[in-house]
Amino acid sequence: MKKRLLLFALLSTSLLTACIFDDEDEEWEASKVCPESKRGTFTDDRDGQVYKYTTIGDQVWMAQNLNYDVEHDACYYEDDDCRVMGRVYSSDYLVECPAGWHVASWSEWKKLFNSMDGMSSAGNKLKSTNGWSELNPEDEPNGTDDCGFSVLSAINGRDNRGFRSVYLTSTNDEWLNSTCCAPIFVTFQSYQPILTADNRVFGNVNGYIRCVKD
């Protein structure tokens, strides 16, 4: 009996060690984090527009920028009715998402970045596979778009990090205190694009909006 118990204990220890080792060595996989079977489309009842969505971890995100026409928005691509790039909104005016969805908060963006294997790789994994212009001939500005999130290069300005797409976060205490929070996807002047969160004190900010399912 004692020999059986000892053998069971040794086997249990071996299995536990193996599990821990596997977890430590496990690589990020899109098929686990954001399977294609959990992507689809939905319709905004307000204007009949159809949007793509993607499930990343336990969050469901719009896979396109919001394109709901309100006062004080801007459309830089009138020829496609803003359906490709979406509309640019002002942080000074509240914009509502379709029913059952809401404007992503800063904490929800951070959760998304964590699901995409952390800040250092989230930009590359979330950006579209084409459309980003390099700063230098040797740069690779496009992303891998592993989860179908498809951040596109947009007219949100340019600095020494290249072209950038700025996203607004929901109006909350964090935003009202003007301490942060516009996730910025950029073309970086190196071989890999990065994602940064600009923590400067903002006044009015213009940017795109991604909605998250309630």
C-alpha positions as CSV (number, residue, x, y, z in Angstrom):
1,M,0.0,0.0,0.0
2,K,2.8,2.4,0.9
3,K,4.6,1.6,-2.3
4,R,1.4,2.4,-4.3
5,L,1.0,5.7,-2.4
6,L,4.6,6.6,-3.1
7,L,4.3,5.8,-6.8
8,F,1.1,7.9,-7.0
9,A,2.9,10.8,-5.3
10,L,5.8,10.6,-7.7
11,L,3.5,10.5,-10.7
12,S,1.5,13.4,-9.5
13,T,4.6,15.5,-8.9
14,S,5.9,14.7,-12.4
15,L,2.6,15.6,-14.0
16,L,2.4,18.9,-12.0
17,T,6.0,19.8,-13.0
18,A,5.2,19.0,-16.6
19,C,2.1,21.2,-16.6
20,I,4.1,24.1,-15.0
21,F,6.8,23.7,-17.6
22,D,4.3,23.6,-20.5
23,D,2.6,26.8,-19.2
24,E,5.9,28.6,-19.0
25,D,6.9,27.6,-22.5
26,E,3.5,28.2,-24.1
27,E,3.6,30.6,-27.0
28,W,0.9,33.1,-27.9
29,E,-1.5,31.6,-30.5
30,A,-4.2,33.5,-32.3
31,S,-6.3,30.3,-32.7
32,K,-6.6,30.2,-28.9
33,V,-6.9,33.9,-28.1
34,C,-9.2,35.0,-31.0
35,P,-10.5,32.0,-33.0
36,E,-12.0,32.8,-36.4
37,S,-15.2,30.9,-35.4
38,K,-15.9,33.8,-33.0
39,R,-15.9,36.5,-35.6
40,G,-18.9,37.8,-37.6
41,T,-21.0,40.9,-38.4
42,F,-23.8,42.8,-36.8
43,T,-26.1,45.7,-37.9
44,D,-26.4,49.1,-36.3
45,D,-30.2,49.6,-36.2
46,R,-29.8,53.4,-36.2
47,D,-28.6,53.6,-39.8
48,G,-28.5,50.0,-41.1
49,Q,-24.7,49.9,-41.3
50,V,-23.1,46.5,-41.0
51,Y,-19.9,46.2,-38.9
52,K,-17.5,43.3,-38.5
53,Y,-16.6,42.1,-35.0
54,T,-13.9,39.9,-33.5
55,T,-13.7,38.2,-30.2
56,I,-10.4,38.6,-28.4
57,G,-10.0,36.8,-25.1
58,D,-13.3,37.5,-23.3
59,Q,-13.9,40.8,-25.1
60,V,-15.9,41.3,-28.2
61,W,-14.7,44.3,-30.3
62,M,-15.9,46.0,-33.4
63,A,-13.3,45.1,-36.1
64,Q,-13.9,48.5,-37.8
65,N,-13.9,52.1,-36.8
66,L,-17.3,53.6,-35.9
67,N,-19.0,55.4,-38.8
68,Y,-22.1,56.9,-37.2
69,D,-22.7,60.4,-38.5
70,V,-23.2,63.0,-35.8
71,E,-22.6,66.7,-35.4
72,H,-19.0,67.6,-35.1
73,D,-17.6,64.5,-36.7
74,A,-15.3,64.5,-39.8
75,C,-15.1,62.2,-42.8
76,Y,-11.8,62.3,-44.6
77,Y,-12.7,59.7,-47.2
78,E,-16.0,60.9,-48.6
79,D,-15.6,58.8,-51.7
80,D,-16.2,55.6,-49.8
81,D,-18.8,57.2,-47.4
82,C,-16.3,56.6,-44.6
83,R,-17.1,52.9,-44.6
84,V,-13.4,51.9,-44.8
85,M,-11.8,54.3,-42.4
86,G,-14.8,55.4,-40.3
87,R,-15.3,58.9,-38.9
88,V,-13.1,61.1,-36.8
89,Y,-14.8,62.3,-33.6
90,S,-13.9,65.0,-31.0
91,S,-13.3,64.1,-27.4
92,D,-15.4,67.2,-26.5
93,Y,-18.6,65.5,-27.7
94,L,-20.2,62.2,-26.5
95,V,-20.7,59.7,-29.2
96,E,-22.9,56.7,-28.6
97,C,-22.2,53.2,-30.0
98,P,-24.9,50.9,-31.4
99,A,-27.3,49.4,-28.9
100,G,-25.6,46.7,-26.8
101,W,-22.1,48.3,-27.4
102,H,-20.1,51.1,-25.7
103,V,-17.1,53.2,-26.4
104,A,-14.0,51.3,-25.1
105,S,-12.5,52.6,-21.9
106,W,-8.8,52.9,-21.2
107,S,-8.9,49.9,-19.0
108,E,-10.6,47.9,-21.7
109,W,-7.9,48.9,-24.2
110,K,-5.2,47.8,-21.7
111,K,-7.0,44.5,-21.3
112,L,-6.9,44.1,-25.1
113,F,-3.2,44.8,-25.2
114,N,-2.6,42.1,-22.5
115,S,-4.6,39.6,-24.5
116,M,-2.4,40.4,-27.5
117,D,0.8,39.3,-25.6
118,G,1.5,42.6,-24.0
119,M,2.2,46.2,-25.1
120,S,5.4,45.4,-26.8
121,S,3.7,43.2,-29.5
122,A,0.1,44.4,-29.4
123,G,0.6,47.1,-32.0
124,N,2.1,44.7,-34.6
125,K,-0.6,42.1,-33.9
126,L,-3.5,44.5,-34.2
127,K,-2.5,46.6,-37.2
128,S,-3.7,45.8,-40.7
129,T,-1.4,43.9,-43.1
130,N,-1.3,46.7,-45.6
131,G,-1.8,50.5,-46.0
132,W,0.9,51.8,-43.6
133,S,3.6,53.9,-45.2
134,E,7.2,53.4,-44.1
135,L,9.4,56.2,-42.8
136,N,12.6,54.6,-44.2
137,P,13.1,52.2,-47.1
138,E,14.1,49.3,-44.8
139,D,11.1,49.7,-42.5
140,E,8.2,47.2,-42.3
141,P,5.3,49.4,-41.2
142,N,2.4,47.0,-41.6
143,G,1.2,44.7,-38.9
144,T,0.1,41.0,-38.9
145,D,-3.5,41.5,-37.9
146,D,-3.7,38.2,-36.1
147,C,-7.1,38.7,-34.7
148,G,-8.9,40.6,-37.5
149,F,-8.9,43.8,-35.5
150,S,-7.4,45.7,-38.6
151,V,-6.2,49.0,-37.4
152,L,-5.7,51.1,-40.5
153,S,-3.3,54.0,-41.2
154,A,-5.3,57.2,-40.9
155,I,-5.1,61.0,-41.2
156,N,-4.4,61.6,-37.5
157,G,-1.2,63.5,-38.0
158,R,2.5,62.5,-38.2
159,D,5.5,62.9,-35.9
160,N,8.9,61.3,-35.6
161,R,7.2,58.0,-35.1
162,G,5.5,58.2,-38.4
163,F,1.8,58.2,-39.4
164,R,-0.6,57.4,-36.6
165,S,-4.1,56.4,-35.8
166,V,-5.5,57.8,-32.6
167,Y,-8.4,56.3,-30.7
168,L,-10.6,58.0,-28.1
169,T,-11.6,56.3,-24.9
170,S,-14.9,56.6,-23.2
171,T,-15.8,59.6,-21.1
172,N,-14.9,58.6,-17.5
173,D,-13.0,60.0,-14.5
174,E,-9.7,59.1,-16.1
175,W,-10.5,61.0,-19.2
176,L,-12.1,64.0,-17.4
177,N,-9.0,64.4,-15.3
178,S,-7.0,64.7,-18.6
179,T,-4.3,62.4,-17.2
180,C,-4.3,60.0,-20.2
181,C,-5.6,58.2,-22.5
182,A,-5.5,57.9,-26.3
183,P,-4.2,54.6,-27.6
184,I,-2.0,55.5,-30.6
185,F,-1.0,53.1,-33.3
186,V,2.1,54.3,-35.2
187,T,4.5,53.7,-38.0
188,F,7.8,53.4,-36.1
189,Q,11.2,54.2,-37.5
190,S,12.6,50.7,-37.1
191,Y,11.9,47.3,-38.4
192,Q,8.9,46.7,-36.1
193,P,5.8,48.9,-35.6
194,I,4.9,49.6,-32.0
195,L,1.8,50.7,-30.1
196,T,2.1,53.5,-27.6
197,A,-0.3,55.1,-25.1
198,D,0.2,58.9,-25.0
199,N,0.0,60.1,-21.4
200,R,0.4,63.8,-22.0
201,V,-2.3,66.2,-20.7
202,F,-4.8,66.6,-23.5
203,G,-7.1,69.4,-24.4
204,N,-9.5,68.6,-27.3
205,V,-8.5,65.4,-29.1
206,N,-9.7,64.1,-32.4
207,G,-9.7,60.4,-33.1
208,Y,-11.5,57.2,-34.2
209,I,-13.7,55.1,-32.0
210,R,-13.9,51.3,-31.4
211,C,-16.8,49.9,-29.6
212,V,-16.9,46.9,-27.2
213,K,-19.9,44.7,-26.6
214,D,-21.6,45.3,-23.3
